[in-house]
Structure formats: structure tokens, C-alpha cells
Amino acid sequence: MTDRTPVVVGVGQCSERLDDPGYRALSPVELGAEAARRALADTGADPAAVAARVDLVAAVRQFEMSAPGAQAPLGRSDNYPRSVAARIGADPRRAVLEVVGGQSPQHLVTEAAGLIAAGEADVVVLVGAEALSTVRRLLGSEAGRPDWTEHVGGQLEDRGLGLESYIVPEQVENDVLTPVLQYALLEHARRARLGLSRDEHRREMAELFAPLSAVAARNPHAAAPTARSVDELAAATSDNRPITDPYLRHLVAREQVNQGAAVVVAGADAARELGVPDDRWVHLHGHADLVEPPLLERADLGASPAAATAVRRALALAGIGVDDLATVDLYSCFPIAVRVVTDELGLAADDPRGLTVTGGLPFFGGPGNDYSMHAIADTVTALRARPGTFGLVGANGGAIHKYSAGVYSTRAAPWREGDGAAAQAEVDAAHAKAPGTVRRAEGPATVETYTVEYSRDGTPHGAVVVGRLHEGEHRVLARVASDDTATLGTFATADPLGSTVIVTPADRGLRVTLA
């Protein structure tokens, strides 16, 4: 260690459920500020003194500013990080608003640690929050709506949306933009590779997520703190209705939450000067940030070399293996996001260490891009209670487009840069044999993966196919026409994987029908 060694010195979380006693209907700024206050207090030093030393506040981008043309129906701050900073008594030299993606919290911790090690920052606050549940309630209330608009001004490094690889023309033309559609395509691709039936696959997903719900049931910040059995998660019911095949409601991230989290990172010299006790210090031993190509340009749609490689690289940089971990939290917006890591690392669904410290996104909650800030906070708390042990956080953005991994421990460790270029080259090489894609095509194709969309009453109303053209083996993205009830019904009741469909051009995108 040196005086510039970065350490996590404080973590905080704030949450509220609509039926909580004393529910306050906090805005995203207020949730983030309260989490930041708790993180400052968690340092064990004078919170005001720590706040006065903050020279960078970096914020995770809220859902209300995560898509082109996105609206904030109750208004929002024009400088979220500085709105939070003002409430905690900080006046940072620099404010940052990160790009879209659930990788953001871990990426920001790694970036902050590097800046501190380079002498470019002393104390950094990272913060994020969502109040989507409160927004929905207030919009439906007749008692009047608050105005959360804040004109703060001041310096802000807005890094933009960063959606270039998330949204490509084929997806726009065929209206395949929502995460639940994209992940469903990845899910069935993995099922096809493993040779699982639809029933076997649904059971496997339920077995993976049931232990997560048990963790959420014990977490005071969980949005849905109810333990659910495998049978309960695998059965389609009015409460667990189909969303998109193969997903039932309880197998997807819960975005209607009110949750905020914050992390304080400081240099060792600043931590000592501020009087942060040694037992609050948690070190980032390993890290990696990697990206995948756009969805259709991947060699295997049911795998993620970026996720698996990021975790392996982070562990290697820390000098440990999977068996050395005491805690694990893998981003769990959908089962496939967990499986792309567990498949490669040999982690079982019933691993006694568990695969989450929070309860996972369907049960703890999925606060926009900020979920992993909560995972980091709970990991830090768990490791302080078990000094010398190691914890892993895996953070995922987009449809597994970006993956950030971090390995933490109370054990002292120097800052290590890692070799991101070599790791990214490894990921890129894994996709070297991906098939080409075409936007306009006509002729027979084999179904590589698919999904069916369901209405709230459980009836299918749409379907999407990724197919391989028989001529040329190019990959195409296409939709079943909404009035093609024969094809739609077959897709909903049978298993179309590997079957032949006919691709035809449409005014917008491509259409498929049964051969």
C-alpha cells in the first residue's frame, strides 16, 4: 500500500415501500442524498469533514434519462450529482453523470479507484437512485403532483447515453428494443445449445432464482421480501403470468422500486487524515470492464465471453480463484445474465455461498442502472463482518452488452491496473466466427432462437425470431405478423427451435411464417 492506495470507506442505502410506516414519497435526489449521508456516516469519521473533502461526485444515470426522448413526468434535476452533493454539504470540483447500463456502479468504483491512485482525486462519492414506484403512485393520485424539477447548473460531465451497441438498425426495424425481448432471445439460444425442453428450462430457471428470493426475504431494503419456492416460480398463475417466453413475471427484474445507494472511495492518506478507522477499509483487489458486440453479431447468443472473462480476469488480478470467494453477487435481471457466468465458472444454483447478497433484481429490486451499487454496499458490509475474506460483484449492462466485475476484501492490497486491452482482445476473438447479418432477405431459414410476447390476460400477441438463412447462413432478425395467428399459435404451444420458417421482406423489417 501507498498513501494513494484507494479504499472503500463508506456505503449507504435508502429505500421505501409504498406500504411502509412513515412512507415519505422521496424523489430520486432525496433517496440518493439520504443514501450518501448514510455512506458518509458509515465511514466512522465526521461526516461533515468527509463531505468537505469530496472532490468528485459521480452519479448513475436514472431511467428517466436513459433513452432518447425519455421524460421525467414529475421533473428532475438538471445536474443530479450536484443536487445530491448540495444536500450532503459537499462542493465537488467535478461532477459526472455516467452512461446507461447496469455495469455503471462497478465501473465507477473502478474508475474512482484509478483516479485516486493517480493522484487525480482524494475522496469520491458514487451515488444512484430510482423512485419509479413512487412516480407511478403520484401520477395516479388525485391529491396533486409534486414538482421535482431542480435547476442546479454548474459543471457537469454528462457522458451521454452510450447506446451505440445496444440499439442497431435490425432491432429498430423489427421493434426488438426492450430488455425482456432481447434477453428472451439469449435465453432460448442457451436452451437450444444445452438441449433442454421448455419445461426443463423453466424448472432450471426457477431452481436458480428460488434461493435468491430467500435472501431478499431477509433484506430490509428489498422491494419484494418474499421467499418463493421452485414450484411457485415455475408455475404460470394470475400472479406469475407470462411476460415473454420463457419468462414468467417473477423471473424478471422488478423496476417498480424506490431505492438509492452510495459508496465513498478515498485515498489511504485522506482516510487516515479524516480519521476513518481501519476496520471500515475495504480494498478493490481485482477488476475488469469488458464489452460484447451488438446482439446479432455474437458467435453464441446463449453465452457471454465478456461476462465470463471479466469475472475470470478480476479474480486473476486479485490472485484468487472462485473457491476463495466468501460472497458472490451476480447481476440477475434475468436468469441468462447469471448463467453466462455460472456456466463458465462451474457455480451451481445451490452453491452454499449463494449467488447474491441482496436478493437479486426480481426480488430485491432493479433500481434502473443502479442495482449493483446496492450489491457493492451489501458486499462491503458482509466482508467487514468476515475480515480477510473475498467478495465478487458482477455488474451487467444492456442485454449483456457491457460487464464490469470487482473483487473486494478487507485485506490490504495495492492498486492494480489490470490489462483491459488483452482481456478485450480475448472477448473479440471469441466472436471471430460469428455469422454475418443481413437486414433484407427472402427465403427459408432455420430458427436459431425466438420469443413470444404475451398480453396481460395471457394471450400471445407477437413473436420474434432470429434465424439462419438456408442460403448463405446469414443471421436475420424477423417478426411474426400480428395477424398470423397460425404461426403465432404454433410458436406459443410448440417448440420452434430448429424448425424451418419462411422469411419475407415487409414495409419495415422482416416477417416469418411457418414453412
Secondary structure, 3 states (H helix, E strand, C coil): CCCCCEEEEEEEEEECCCCCCCCCCCCHHHHHHHHHHHHHHHCCCCHHHHHHCEEEEEECCCHHHCCCCCCCCCCCECCHHHHHHHHCCCCCCEEEECCCCCCHHHHHHHHHHHHHHCCCCCEEEEEEEEEHHHHHHHHCCCCCCCCCCECCCCCCEECCCCCCCCCCHHHHHCCCCCHHHHHHHHHHHHHHHHCCCHHHHHHHHHHHHHHHHHHHCCCCCCCCCCCCCHHHHHCCCCCCCEEECCEEHHHCCCCCCEEEEEEEEEEHHHHHHHCCCHHHCEEEEEEEEEECCCHHHCCCCCCCHHHHHHHHHHHHHHCCCHHHEEEEEECCCCHHHHHHHHHHHCCCCCCCCCCCCCCCCCCCCCCHHHHHHHHHHHHHHHHHHCCCCEEEEEEEECCCCEEEEEEEECCCCCCCCCCHHHHHHHHHHHCCCCCCECCCCCEEEEEEEEEEEECCCCCEEEEEEEEEECCCCCEEEEEECCCCHHHHHHHHHCCCCCCEEEEEECCCCEEEEEC
